[in-house]
Amino acid sequence: MATLYLIRHGQASFGDDNYDQLSETGWEQARVLGRWLAGRVHPDVVIGGDMQRHRETVEAIASGYRAPFPDMQVATGFNEFDHTSVVFSFRPEWADRARMQADLAATGHPARAFQQTFTQAVQRWVSRDHDEEYPETWLQFKARVNEALDELIGWADGGDVFVSTSGGPIAVIMQNLLGLSDSKALALNEVIANTSVTRVLYSGSRRSLAVFNNYSHLEAEGQQLVTFR
């Protein structure tokens, strides 16, 4: 059976004007992954969403790989959901960035406070009680990701594939493979580490989970490299 390697992007730049770019830690995480993959895995195809953090993750992996590495081809179906629309529908006042920063700073723990709000906002999105407020509903997001996976497997034709993506698409693919509820899929999303590798074996229409959320390459370099947001 061939293998699909689902790679969550390196740490993005929380708190910066451009969240979508990798942080310095994110670049190092992906270079470490590239070194770890070198000599072990030889991808036939490399795919990524069209988000900056997906592209930069592949660039950093290739830098660490230090061997010929396929150019990344774009498949927008593997993009993350629009977290800003999800959060702003829950907290409309946070469309004012200064207001959001002030509210988070007032808690004394901005990252933790944002994560708590983000979790509540995603639960509201997934509930389907407010679908009219979102440019992409939860059901539409799941359909998009699963369609992208089907198209990729048909196109890859038995080759080993790297996919640079985000936690949301990985959680949706796990939900489909394992028959999970929405709440369990969301719980998985919360523990997917940056640059973790999830392996899915496939042959035709057969798909099986082999490894979920492996980030031993980061642990081997130092616990400070292990991040989840």
Buried (B, 14 or more C-beta within 10 A) or exposed (E): EBBBBBBBBBBBBEEEEEBBBBBEBBBBBBBBBBBBBBEEBEBEBBBBBEBBBBBBBBBBBBBBBEEEBBEBEBBEBBBBBBBEBBBBBBBEEBEEEEEBBEBBEEEEEBEEBBBEBBEEBBBBBBEEEEEEBBEBBBEEBBBBBBEBBEEBBEEBEEEBBBBBBBBBBBBBBBBBBEEBEBEBBBEBBBEBBBBBBBBBBBEEEEBEEEBBBBBEBBEEBEEEBBBBE
